[in-house]
């Protein structure tokens, strides 16, 4: 799982690097931007997968302790980063308006801190990459109920419940004119993807031999076919996105999972260790990459490049930016953990464990 999480966060960073910074048009870059952007679906599966394995490994848990751990691990670092971003954006606007043309109200910060920002469009631009947070936190809230269904009735019943809820909610909100864009996303829209991750975790825990036996060329090409169908549906059907997200997430998951399996067999120990280190810093890398791109890199590009960057150079710079972000996350990880430790007197937690 560590390798998958490391690859997933690299993909998300590359996606937003290409999305927010100017570059010359290129079909290759457009493909990289689209494909890497789909890695967000991989995070929904990995979240369900990791939580489920932990749940079954530890047996019956205190949900109060579980919630406290998630609060320390997920919520507090998010609050620290978004509050720092809010302060930096408004100060930059006051001191150097050329670098930041926007100023945000306290209401904007409140919607982020309360995970209601997806309902408040005036604040979306503060950090557009964080639409994911209200969704994943909502799925975390639902996890204890989903885990009980999975334990008592099995994965088939879980999927049979989650699929209708997902598609009914999408249809219901679409019918009444609610935007189904990423920025306005609701947790129920991704419930089926999250539950598929729970299914994967269930299989790893109870049927590891079957799960490992499934890995190989067949699973990779099956994932490729699913991803291809998803792309065709989006391109040719008016409401193709309605079920394409599920195909995208499962397709991406199978392809990347198989590739990680192959990499583990042929790659050097250093490369595997590096991806594991990226995985440990992945959450912090995700939280800070948007502000760094929009508050630092985009103004620098406008000031010093003067024109759109060559596509190939843009991708090379994106890879270098990922590594720089990895180093920066390493510097920030310890002080943030220390701050949380001293503030709440709880055991030191690794945010991206």
DRENSEZA-340281 format. One record per residue (C-alpha): residue number from 0; x, y, z; residue in one letter. Coordinates in steps of 0.5 Angstrom, whole numbers, plus 500, padded with zeros to 3 digits. Example, Ala and Ser with C-alpha at 12.3 -4.5 7.8 and 13.67 -1.06 7.14 Angstrom:
2
+-----+-----+-----+-----+-----+
|   n |   X |   Y |   Z | res |
+-----+-----+-----+-----+-----+
|   0 | 525 | 491 | 516 |   A |
|   1 | 527 | 498 | 514 |   S |
+-----+-----+-----+-----+-----+
END
This chain:
353
+-----+-----+-----+-----+-----+
|   n |   X |   Y |   Z | res |
+-----+-----+-----+-----+-----+
|   0 | 500 | 500 | 500 |   X |
|   1 | 506 | 505 | 501 |   X |
|   2 | 508 | 504 | 494 |   X |
|   3 | 501 | 506 | 492 |   X |
|   4 | 500 | 512 | 496 |   X |
|   5 | 507 | 515 | 494 |   X |
|   6 | 505 | 514 | 487 |   X |
|   7 | 498 | 517 | 488 |   X |
|   8 | 501 | 523 | 491 |   X |
|   9 | 506 | 524 | 486 |   X |
|  10 | 501 | 524 | 481 |   X |
|  11 | 496 | 529 | 484 |   X |
|  12 | 502 | 534 | 485 |   X |
|  13 | 504 | 533 | 478 |   X |
|  14 | 497 | 534 | 476 |   X |
|  15 | 496 | 541 | 479 |   X |
|  16 | 503 | 543 | 477 |   X |
|  17 | 501 | 542 | 470 |   X |
|  18 | 494 | 545 | 472 |   X |
|  19 | 495 | 551 | 475 |   X |
|  20 | 502 | 553 | 471 |   X |
|  21 | 502 | 556 | 464 |   X |
|  22 | 505 | 551 | 459 |   X |
|  23 | 505 | 550 | 451 |   X |
|  24 | 499 | 546 | 449 |   X |
|  25 | 501 | 539 | 448 |   X |
|  26 | 497 | 532 | 447 |   X |
|  27 | 502 | 529 | 451 |   X |
|  28 | 502 | 534 | 457 |   X |
|  29 | 494 | 534 | 457 |   X |
|  30 | 495 | 526 | 457 |   X |
|  31 | 499 | 526 | 463 |   X |
|  32 | 495 | 532 | 466 |   X |
|  33 | 489 | 528 | 465 |   X |
|  34 | 491 | 521 | 468 |   X |
|  35 | 495 | 524 | 474 |   X |
|  36 | 489 | 528 | 476 |   X |
|  37 | 485 | 521 | 476 |   X |
|  38 | 489 | 519 | 481 |   X |
|  39 | 485 | 522 | 486 |   X |
|  40 | 480 | 516 | 485 |   X |
|  41 | 486 | 512 | 488 |   X |
|  42 | 486 | 516 | 494 |   X |
|  43 | 479 | 514 | 496 |   X |
|  44 | 480 | 506 | 495 |   X |
|  45 | 487 | 507 | 499 |   X |
|  46 | 483 | 510 | 504 |   X |
|  47 | 478 | 505 | 505 |   X |
|  48 | 483 | 499 | 504 |   X |
|  49 | 488 | 502 | 510 |   X |
|  50 | 482 | 503 | 515 |   X |
|  51 | 479 | 496 | 513 |   X |
|  52 | 486 | 493 | 514 |   X |
|  53 | 487 | 497 | 521 |   X |
|  54 | 480 | 495 | 523 |   X |
|  55 | 480 | 488 | 522 |   X |
|  56 | 487 | 487 | 525 |   X |
|  57 | 486 | 491 | 531 |   X |
|  58 | 479 | 487 | 532 |   X |
|  59 | 474 | 491 | 536 |   X |
|  60 | 476 | 498 | 537 |   X |
|  61 | 474 | 504 | 542 |   X |
|  62 | 471 | 508 | 536 |   X |
|  63 | 472 | 514 | 541 |   X |
|  64 | 480 | 512 | 541 |   X |
|  65 | 479 | 511 | 533 |   X |
|  66 | 476 | 518 | 532 |   X |
|  67 | 481 | 521 | 537 |   X |
|  68 | 487 | 518 | 533 |   X |
|  69 | 484 | 521 | 526 |   X |
|  70 | 483 | 528 | 529 |   X |
|  71 | 490 | 528 | 531 |   X |
|  72 | 492 | 525 | 525 |   X |
|  73 | 488 | 528 | 519 |   X |
|  74 | 484 | 534 | 522 |   X |
|  75 | 489 | 538 | 526 |   X |
|  76 | 495 | 538 | 521 |   X |
|  77 | 489 | 540 | 516 |   X |
|  78 | 487 | 546 | 521 |   X |
|  79 | 494 | 548 | 521 |   X |
|  80 | 496 | 548 | 514 |   X |
|  81 | 489 | 552 | 512 |   X |
|  82 | 490 | 557 | 517 |   X |
|  83 | 497 | 558 | 515 |   X |
|  84 | 495 | 559 | 508 |   X |
|  85 | 489 | 564 | 510 |   X |
|  86 | 494 | 568 | 514 |   X |
|  87 | 499 | 568 | 508 |   X |
|  88 | 494 | 570 | 502 |   X |
|  89 | 491 | 576 | 506 |   X |
|  90 | 498 | 578 | 508 |   X |
|  91 | 501 | 578 | 501 |   X |
|  92 | 495 | 581 | 498 |   X |
|  93 | 496 | 587 | 503 |   X |
|  94 | 504 | 587 | 502 |   X |
|  95 | 505 | 585 | 495 |   X |
|  96 | 498 | 585 | 491 |   X |
|  97 | 502 | 583 | 485 |   X |
|  98 | 503 | 577 | 488 |   X |
|  99 | 496 | 575 | 491 |   X |
| 100 | 490 | 579 | 488 |   X |
| 101 | 485 | 576 | 492 |   X |
| 102 | 483 | 577 | 499 |   X |
| 103 | 479 | 572 | 503 |   X |
| 104 | 474 | 573 | 509 |   X |
| 105 | 474 | 570 | 515 |   X |
| 106 | 467 | 566 | 513 |   X |
| 107 | 472 | 563 | 508 |   X |
| 108 | 477 | 560 | 513 |   X |
| 109 | 471 | 558 | 517 |   X |
| 110 | 468 | 554 | 512 |   X |
| 111 | 475 | 550 | 511 |   X |
| 112 | 475 | 549 | 518 |   X |
| 113 | 468 | 546 | 519 |   X |
| 114 | 469 | 542 | 512 |   X |
| 115 | 463 | 546 | 509 |   X |
| 116 | 468 | 549 | 504 |   X |
| 117 | 465 | 545 | 498 |   X |
| 118 | 458 | 549 | 499 |   X |
| 119 | 461 | 556 | 499 |   X |
| 120 | 464 | 558 | 492 |   X |
| 121 | 467 | 564 | 494 |   X |
| 122 | 472 | 561 | 498 |   X |
| 123 | 474 | 555 | 493 |   X |
| 124 | 480 | 559 | 490 |   X |
| 125 | 483 | 560 | 497 |   X |
| 126 | 486 | 553 | 496 |   X |
| 127 | 482 | 549 | 490 |   X |
| 128 | 486 | 542 | 491 |   X |
| 129 | 482 | 542 | 498 |   X |
| 130 | 475 | 540 | 495 |   X |
| 131 | 478 | 533 | 497 |   X |
| 132 | 478 | 534 | 505 |   X |
| 133 | 470 | 535 | 506 |   X |
| 134 | 469 | 529 | 502 |   X |
| 135 | 474 | 524 | 505 |   X |
| 136 | 472 | 527 | 512 |   X |
| 137 | 465 | 525 | 511 |   X |
| 138 | 467 | 518 | 509 |   X |
| 139 | 471 | 517 | 515 |   X |
| 140 | 465 | 519 | 519 |   X |
| 141 | 461 | 514 | 515 |   X |
| 142 | 466 | 508 | 516 |   X |
| 143 | 464 | 506 | 523 |   X |
| 144 | 457 | 504 | 520 |   X |
| 145 | 460 | 501 | 514 |   X |
| 146 | 465 | 497 | 518 |   X |
| 147 | 460 | 494 | 522 |   X |
| 148 | 456 | 492 | 516 |   X |
| 149 | 462 | 489 | 513 |   X |
| 150 | 464 | 485 | 519 |   X |
| 151 | 457 | 482 | 520 |   X |
| 152 | 454 | 481 | 513 |   X |
| 153 | 460 | 481 | 508 |   X |
| 154 | 463 | 485 | 502 |   X |
| 155 | 457 | 483 | 497 |   X |
| 156 | 452 | 487 | 502 |   X |
| 157 | 456 | 493 | 503 |   X |
| 158 | 457 | 494 | 496 |   X |
| 159 | 449 | 493 | 495 |   X |
| 160 | 448 | 498 | 500 |   X |
| 161 | 453 | 503 | 498 |   X |
| 162 | 452 | 503 | 490 |   X |
| 163 | 445 | 505 | 490 |   X |
| 164 | 446 | 510 | 495 |   X |
| 165 | 452 | 513 | 491 |   X |
| 166 | 448 | 513 | 484 |   X |
| 167 | 441 | 516 | 488 |   X |
| 168 | 445 | 521 | 491 |   X |
| 169 | 448 | 524 | 485 |   X |
| 170 | 442 | 523 | 481 |   X |
| 171 | 438 | 527 | 486 |   X |
| 172 | 443 | 533 | 487 |   X |
| 173 | 443 | 533 | 479 |   X |
| 174 | 436 | 533 | 478 |   X |
| 175 | 435 | 539 | 483 |   X |
| 176 | 441 | 543 | 480 |   X |
| 177 | 446 | 542 | 485 |   X |
| 178 | 453 | 542 | 481 |   X |
| 179 | 457 | 535 | 481 |   X |
| 180 | 464 | 538 | 480 |   X |
| 181 | 469 | 537 | 484 |   X |
| 182 | 469 | 543 | 488 |   X |
| 183 | 462 | 542 | 490 |   X |
| 184 | 463 | 534 | 491 |   X |
| 185 | 459 | 531 | 497 |   X |
| 186 | 462 | 525 | 501 |   X |
| 187 | 456 | 520 | 498 |   X |
| 188 | 458 | 521 | 491 |   X |
| 189 | 464 | 517 | 492 |   X |
| 190 | 462 | 512 | 497 |   X |
| 191 | 462 | 506 | 492 |   X |
| 192 | 469 | 508 | 491 |   X |
| 193 | 471 | 508 | 498 |   X |
| 194 | 467 | 501 | 499 |   X |
| 195 | 471 | 498 | 494 |   X |
| 196 | 477 | 500 | 498 |   X |
| 197 | 474 | 497 | 504 |   X |
| 198 | 473 | 490 | 499 |   X |
| 199 | 480 | 490 | 497 |   X |
| 200 | 482 | 491 | 505 |   X |
| 201 | 477 | 485 | 507 |   X |
| 202 | 480 | 481 | 501 |   X |
| 203 | 487 | 482 | 503 |   X |
| 204 | 486 | 480 | 511 |   X |
| 205 | 481 | 474 | 510 |   X |
| 206 | 483 | 472 | 503 |   X |
| 207 | 491 | 474 | 502 |   X |
| 208 | 492 | 468 | 497 |   X |
| 209 | 487 | 470 | 492 |   X |
| 210 | 488 | 477 | 493 |   X |
| 211 | 496 | 476 | 491 |   X |
| 212 | 494 | 471 | 486 |   X |
| 213 | 490 | 476 | 482 |   X |
| 214 | 496 | 480 | 481 |   X |
| 215 | 499 | 480 | 474 |   X |
| 216 | 498 | 482 | 467 |   X |
| 217 | 491 | 480 | 467 |   X |
| 218 | 489 | 485 | 473 |   X |
| 219 | 493 | 490 | 469 |   X |
| 220 | 490 | 489 | 463 |   X |
| 221 | 483 | 489 | 466 |   X |
| 222 | 484 | 495 | 470 |   X |
| 223 | 486 | 498 | 463 |   X |
| 224 | 480 | 496 | 460 |   X |
| 225 | 476 | 499 | 465 |   X |
| 226 | 480 | 506 | 465 |   X |
| 227 | 479 | 506 | 457 |   X |
| 228 | 471 | 504 | 458 |   X |
| 229 | 471 | 510 | 463 |   X |
| 230 | 474 | 515 | 458 |   X |
| 231 | 469 | 513 | 452 |   X |
| 232 | 463 | 514 | 457 |   X |
| 233 | 466 | 521 | 459 |   X |
| 234 | 467 | 523 | 451 |   X |
| 235 | 461 | 520 | 448 |   X |
| 236 | 455 | 520 | 453 |   X |
| 237 | 452 | 526 | 456 |   X |
| 238 | 452 | 523 | 463 |   X |
| 239 | 458 | 518 | 462 |   X |
| 240 | 461 | 521 | 469 |   X |
| 241 | 455 | 518 | 472 |   X |
| 242 | 458 | 511 | 473 |   X |
| 243 | 465 | 513 | 470 |   X |
| 244 | 468 | 515 | 477 |   X |
| 245 | 467 | 507 | 479 |   X |
| 246 | 471 | 505 | 473 |   X |
| 247 | 476 | 510 | 473 |   X |
| 248 | 478 | 508 | 480 |   X |
| 249 | 478 | 501 | 480 |   X |
| 250 | 482 | 501 | 473 |   X |
| 251 | 487 | 506 | 476 |   X |
| 252 | 487 | 502 | 482 |   X |
| 253 | 489 | 495 | 479 |   X |
| 254 | 494 | 498 | 474 |   X |
| 255 | 498 | 502 | 479 |   X |
| 256 | 497 | 496 | 484 |   X |
| 257 | 500 | 491 | 479 |   X |
| 258 | 505 | 496 | 477 |   X |
| 259 | 508 | 496 | 484 |   X |
| 260 | 508 | 489 | 485 |   X |
| 261 | 512 | 488 | 479 |   X |
| 262 | 517 | 494 | 481 |   X |
| 263 | 517 | 490 | 488 |   X |
| 264 | 520 | 484 | 484 |   X |
| 265 | 525 | 488 | 480 |   X |
| 266 | 527 | 495 | 483 |   X |
| 267 | 532 | 496 | 487 |   X |
| 268 | 531 | 497 | 495 |   X |
| 269 | 533 | 504 | 495 |   X |
| 270 | 527 | 506 | 490 |   X |
| 271 | 522 | 502 | 494 |   X |
| 272 | 525 | 505 | 500 |   X |
| 273 | 524 | 512 | 497 |   X |
| 274 | 517 | 511 | 495 |   X |
| 275 | 515 | 509 | 502 |   X |
| 276 | 518 | 515 | 505 |   X |
| 277 | 514 | 519 | 500 |   X |
| 278 | 508 | 515 | 503 |   X |
| 279 | 510 | 517 | 510 |   X |
| 280 | 510 | 525 | 508 |   X |
| 281 | 504 | 524 | 503 |   X |
| 282 | 499 | 527 | 507 |   X |
| 283 | 503 | 533 | 509 |   X |
| 284 | 505 | 534 | 501 |   X |
| 285 | 498 | 534 | 499 |   X |
| 286 | 496 | 539 | 504 |   X |
| 287 | 502 | 544 | 502 |   X |
| 288 | 503 | 543 | 495 |   X |
| 289 | 497 | 547 | 493 |   X |
| 290 | 499 | 553 | 497 |   X |
| 291 | 506 | 553 | 494 |   X |
| 292 | 504 | 552 | 487 |   X |
| 293 | 499 | 558 | 487 |   X |
| 294 | 503 | 563 | 492 |   X |
| 295 | 510 | 562 | 490 |   X |
| 296 | 511 | 558 | 484 |   X |
| 297 | 505 | 561 | 480 |   X |
| 298 | 507 | 569 | 481 |   X |
| 299 | 515 | 567 | 480 |   X |
| 300 | 513 | 564 | 473 |   X |
| 301 | 509 | 570 | 471 |   X |
| 302 | 515 | 574 | 474 |   X |
| 303 | 521 | 571 | 471 |   X |
| 304 | 518 | 566 | 465 |   X |
| 305 | 514 | 571 | 461 |   X |
| 306 | 511 | 566 | 457 |   X |
| 307 | 508 | 559 | 457 |   X |
| 308 | 513 | 554 | 459 |   X |
| 309 | 515 | 548 | 454 |   X |
| 310 | 511 | 542 | 455 |   X |
| 311 | 518 | 537 | 456 |   X |
| 312 | 521 | 542 | 461 |   X |
| 313 | 515 | 543 | 464 |   X |
| 314 | 514 | 536 | 466 |   X |
| 315 | 522 | 536 | 468 |   X |
| 316 | 520 | 542 | 473 |   X |
| 317 | 514 | 538 | 475 |   X |
| 318 | 519 | 532 | 477 |   X |
| 319 | 524 | 537 | 481 |   X |
| 320 | 518 | 540 | 484 |   X |
| 321 | 515 | 533 | 487 |   X |
| 322 | 522 | 532 | 490 |   X |
| 323 | 523 | 539 | 493 |   X |
| 324 | 516 | 538 | 496 |   X |
| 325 | 518 | 532 | 499 |   X |
| 326 | 524 | 535 | 502 |   X |
| 327 | 520 | 541 | 505 |   X |
| 328 | 515 | 536 | 508 |   X |
| 329 | 520 | 532 | 511 |   X |
| 330 | 522 | 539 | 515 |   X |
| 331 | 515 | 541 | 517 |   X |
| 332 | 513 | 534 | 519 |   X |
| 333 | 517 | 534 | 526 |   X |
| 334 | 515 | 541 | 528 |   X |
| 335 | 507 | 540 | 526 |   X |
| 336 | 507 | 533 | 530 |   X |
| 337 | 511 | 537 | 536 |   X |
| 338 | 506 | 542 | 536 |   X |
| 339 | 500 | 537 | 536 |   X |
| 340 | 503 | 533 | 542 |   X |
| 341 | 505 | 539 | 546 |   X |
| 342 | 498 | 542 | 545 |   X |
| 343 | 494 | 536 | 546 |   X |
| 344 | 498 | 532 | 550 |   X |
| 345 | 497 | 526 | 546 |   X |
| 346 | 502 | 521 | 544 |   X |
| 347 | 506 | 523 | 538 |   X |
| 348 | 503 | 521 | 531 |   X |
| 349 | 506 | 520 | 524 |   X |
| 350 | 501 | 524 | 520 |   X |
| 351 | 502 | 519 | 514 |   X |
| 352 | 503 | 513 | 517 |   X |
+-----+-----+-----+-----+-----+
END
